[in-house]
Amino acid sequence: AFLKSMDTHALDIVMSAFTTSFTGVRVVSKTTVAKKTVSTKACASMDFKKAAVIAATTLAMSSPAFAATIKLGGDNGELGFYPPSITVKAGETIEFVNNKAFPHNVVFDEDNVPAGVNVDAISHEDYLNGPGEKVTNKFDTPGTYGYYCEPHQGAGMAGKIIVQ
């Protein structure tokens, strides 16, 4: 309805701006469209599809990639880290995502990390209180990292990260 209500000149300008704003590049072609032309809808649909693909690709490239995601709390409400043990390469980042049975936190055990690693710098002692809340850690030093959830440590909520 919006496209039908515009005159030919105004529609031409909208199509050019639309292409430019979604692709972030230059206008490749300029289409002059008359009212009620079926090909107009096809062009608009085609441009929108191209723009959607470019936007999705840009988003995927700009989103940080994590070597692994560890859930805090199981999908059925179990107290635990899922998976409880994981192996990554040095320099990779792990995302911890609050899932169920919160509050949770991620505290590294000073007696169970590689020598020279500051557990205060990598621990996340503040509670994650809502579903989907996240913290991340980049692990540069190879070795085994033991960690636990402070409020649920007595229930055995602990995990292990092996960095190669």
C-alpha positions as a printed NumPy array, in Angstrom:
array([[  0.   ,   0.   ,   0.   ],
       [  2.889,   2.354,   0.773],
       [  4.501,   1.793,  -2.625],
       [  1.186,   2.22 ,  -4.463],
       [  0.528,   5.615,  -2.847],
       [  3.808,   7.211,  -3.998],
       [  4.437,   8.93 ,  -7.314],
       [  7.072,   7.601,  -9.715],
       [  9.816,  10.051,  -8.701],
       [  9.342,   9.514,  -4.97 ],
       [  9.34 ,   5.734,  -5.38 ],
       [ 12.575,   5.893,  -7.371],
       [ 14.257,   7.774,  -4.512],
       [ 12.986,   5.325,  -1.869],
       [ 14.28 ,   2.323,  -3.806],
       [ 17.734,   3.883,  -4.12 ],
       [ 17.9  ,   4.831,  -0.434],
       [ 16.616,   1.394,   0.561],
       [ 19.37 ,  -0.341,  -1.368],
       [ 22.026,   1.978,  -0.008],
       [ 20.997,   1.771,   3.644],
       [ 20.846,  -2.022,   3.801],
       [ 23.928,  -2.906,   1.8  ],
       [ 26.204,  -0.201,   3.088],
       [ 27.65 ,   0.15 ,  -0.422],
       [ 26.657,   2.132,  -3.469],
       [ 23.454,   1.938,  -5.448],
       [ 24.024,  -0.694,  -8.115],
       [ 21.001,   0.128, -10.228],
       [ 18.224,   2.65 , -10.131],
       [ 14.767,   1.443, -11.078],
       [ 12.032,   3.802, -12.152],
       [  8.705,   2.267, -11.253],
       [  5.196,   3.167, -12.316],
       [  2.141,   2.787, -10.108],
       [  0.624,  -0.684,  -9.929],
       [  3.459,  -2.343, -11.823],
       [  3.886,  -5.992, -10.854],
       [  7.619,  -5.897, -11.577],
       [  7.952,  -3.178,  -8.924],
       [  7.008,  -5.623,  -6.216],
       [  9.404,  -8.195,  -7.625],
       [ 12.268,  -5.664,  -7.609],
       [ 11.463,  -4.556,  -4.08 ],
       [ 11.227,  -8.176,  -2.967],
       [ 14.535,  -9.034,  -4.64 ],
       [ 16.307,  -6.012,  -3.118],
       [ 14.905,  -6.883,   0.291],
       [ 16.152, -10.48 ,  -0.006],
       [ 19.634,  -9.278,  -0.944],
       [ 19.613,  -6.809,   1.931],
       [ 18.462,  -9.497,   4.368],
       [ 21.287, -11.83 ,   3.303],
       [ 23.868,  -9.052,   3.652],
       [ 22.492,  -8.014,   7.053],
       [ 22.525, -11.61 ,   8.33 ],
       [ 26.08 , -12.136,   7.088],
       [ 27.265,  -8.89 ,   8.686],
       [ 25.629,  -9.796,  11.984],
       [ 27.178, -13.257,  11.982],
       [ 30.618, -11.824,  11.254],
       [ 30.365,  -9.163,  13.963],
       [ 29.034, -11.495,  16.689],
       [ 31.752, -12.891,  18.886],
       [ 32.432, -16.563,  18.342],
       [ 32.815, -18.629,  21.485],
       [ 34.756, -21.871,  21.635],
       [ 32.074, -23.239,  23.96 ],
       [ 28.993, -22.285,  25.909],
       [ 28.454, -23.67 ,  29.383],
       [ 24.952, -23.6  ,  30.842],
       [ 24.553, -22.778,  34.516],
       [ 21.805, -25.17 ,  35.579],
       [ 20.409, -28.006,  33.501],
       [ 17.416, -27.678,  31.192],
       [ 15.299, -29.627,  33.708],
       [ 16.45 , -27.516,  36.667],
       [ 19.366, -29.718,  37.739],
       [ 22.125, -28.033,  39.701],
       [ 25.226, -28.283,  37.568],
       [ 27.318, -26.859,  34.769],
       [ 26.467, -28.326,  31.368],
       [ 28.7  , -29.699,  30.025],
       [ 30.534, -30.317,  33.328],
       [ 33.918, -30.689,  31.591],
       [ 35.159, -29.092,  28.401],
       [ 38.429, -28.788,  26.451],
       [ 39.444, -25.655,  24.506],
       [ 42.585, -24.255,  22.931],
       [ 44.645, -21.496,  24.549],
       [ 43.308, -18.076,  23.574],
       [ 39.708, -19.231,  23.133],
       [ 36.72 , -17.739,  24.94 ],
       [ 34.037, -19.591,  26.874],
       [ 30.596, -18.161,  27.515],
       [ 28.744, -19.054,  30.722],
       [ 24.948, -18.657,  30.344],
       [ 22.504, -18.654,  33.247],
       [ 19.893, -21.297,  32.465],
       [ 17.827, -22.724,  35.369],
       [ 17.769, -23.068,  39.166],
       [ 19.495, -19.72 ,  39.706],
       [ 21.066, -17.697,  41.212],
       [ 24.462, -18.918,  40.049],
       [ 27.985, -17.603,  39.776],
       [ 31.308, -18.893,  38.435],
       [ 34.15 , -19.02 ,  40.954],
       [ 37.528, -20.54 ,  40.092],
       [ 39.258, -22.606,  42.76 ],
       [ 42.657, -21.118,  43.602],
       [ 44.033, -24.612,  44.283],
       [ 42.795, -25.941,  40.932],
       [ 44.096, -23.54 ,  38.251],
       [ 47.469, -23.348,  36.467],
       [ 50.308, -21.677,  38.388],
       [ 50.363, -17.918,  37.98 ],
       [ 46.669, -17.538,  37.092],
       [ 44.861, -14.937,  39.21 ],
       [ 41.538, -16.54 ,  40.204],
       [ 40.114, -13.183,  41.29 ],
       [ 40.591, -11.879,  37.753],
       [ 38.776, -14.784,  36.101],
       [ 36.053, -15.483,  38.701],
       [ 32.567, -13.994,  38.413],
       [ 31.389, -13.844,  42.033],
       [ 28.371, -11.609,  41.37 ],
       [ 25.209, -13.664,  41.042],
       [ 23.507, -14.164,  37.709],
       [ 19.858, -13.9  ,  38.712],
       [ 17.912, -14.156,  35.473],
       [ 17.728, -16.598,  32.593],
       [ 20.068, -15.756,  29.745],
       [ 22.457, -13.573,  31.793],
       [ 26.019, -14.206,  30.588],
       [ 29.668, -13.842,  31.507],
       [ 32.689, -14.777,  29.402],
       [ 36.283, -15.751,  30.014],
       [ 39.228, -15.959,  27.653],
       [ 41.709, -18.658,  28.652],
       [ 45.306, -17.98 ,  27.604],
       [ 47.258, -20.23 ,  29.987],
       [ 47.197, -23.983,  29.254],
       [ 46.178, -26.312,  32.082],
       [ 43.159, -27.433,  34.074],
       [ 40.761, -24.914,  35.618],
       [ 38.385, -26.112,  38.327],
       [ 35.392, -23.915,  39.128],
       [ 32.157, -24.025,  41.106],
       [ 28.939, -22.168,  41.865],
       [ 29.207, -20.658,  45.35 ],
       [ 25.55 , -21.   ,  46.371],
       [ 25.364, -24.596,  45.091],
       [ 28.874, -25.864,  45.842],
       [ 27.52 , -28.092,  48.633],
       [ 25.193, -29.721,  46.097],
       [ 28.182, -30.543,  43.893],
       [ 27.774, -27.815,  41.268],
       [ 31.323, -27.774,  39.899],
       [ 33.001, -27.939,  36.526],
       [ 36.332, -28.306,  34.786],
       [ 37.903, -26.556,  31.801],
       [ 40.991, -28.032,  30.149],
       [ 43.003, -25.537,  28.119],
       [ 45.452, -27.015,  25.623]])
